[in-house]
Structures are given as C-alpha cells and as structure tokens.
Amino acid sequence: MKNNLKVHRAVKNLTQAQLAKKIGVSRQTINAIESQNYVPSTKLALRLSQEFDISVNDIFTLVERKPESNMNGQLNNGSENRITGISIS
C-alpha cells in the first residue's frame, strides 16, 4: 500500500512527532508508515483521515502485487506458500 502521508503532514506544517501526539501513536509509527514499512490498521487510517479532514483514499492507495513465478514457472500470487515433495512418515 502506498501513501502520501508525508505530503499531507508537510501541508499542515506538522513534524512526525506532532502528528503522532495528535493521533496517539509514536513518532516511529508515523515514520514507518511514511517509509512504506508499516500498513496501519483501519482505525489508525481513519484517525489520520480525520486529522487531515480528507478521505482515507486521499492518503492511502492500494497497489496490487504482480504475480511472481516460482521455480517451476507456475504463477504464485503471493497469497500462499506451499512446500511440495516432502513426506513425513
């Protein structure tokens, strides 16, 4: 999921620490969201949208991952991992 939280924060002239305090999270959480290292909960996304008075969709954009192929050339959509060829007796 991509986001433009940093842009909206800059428009309001807020530091990460100031925004974090306003919505009740740590500065590290804001940093992780802006760095695309953390996908916030629905509740947190709603808090952010309320703080900026914009919709969640104005902050966050869902980006679909492209399917990857495995060693056998089969498509793997990333939703499941399977180990095959192992037998436990």
Phi, psi and omega in degrees: 000128177266159176210161175237040180301319182300321180295312181295324177294319180294322179300323179273003179056046179251141171280167176301318182296318179296315179296316180302315181296319181297325184253001173081035175230177178275160176299325180298325178295315178298316179299316181295321178295311181297330181274004181065024180261356183212131176260117184290157174294165177301318181299316179292320178298320178292321177300317179296317180295323177293319180299321182266357180056045177222169180282158176303321180295339176284341179260316187245142178232126178282126179245119180285135176282142176282140178299142178254151177264147179269189183296336180270004181082003178278147179285137176239116183278004177082357183272345179211148175240131180235142173252122181243159176084013179247130179238130178247124182256000000 
